[in-house]
């Protein structure tokens, strides 16, 4: 099944919201409350699954991780650089357009 992770970044005042995505194949179906580990994360226990959406017909699973709260714009810049260097993209469907 194709699994797509969605990690969002949110400013403390809710003025900024950015999402990054990473897709992989897996036979394991994630569940709410599970923790996801990835090379982009500093500590694996920081990234808890909040929601999963499974489309059995298309064999797709979307996994929404708890948002990362940002201290400031520089904090976002650091996160985006690290995530993108580890295979995350900022537009889920860019390969399909």
Secondary structure, 3 states (H helix, E strand, C coil): CEEEEEEEEEECCCCCEEEEEEEEECCCCCCCCCECCCCCCCCHHHCEEEEEEEECCCCEEEEEECCEEECCHHHHHHHHHHHHHCCCECCCCCCCC
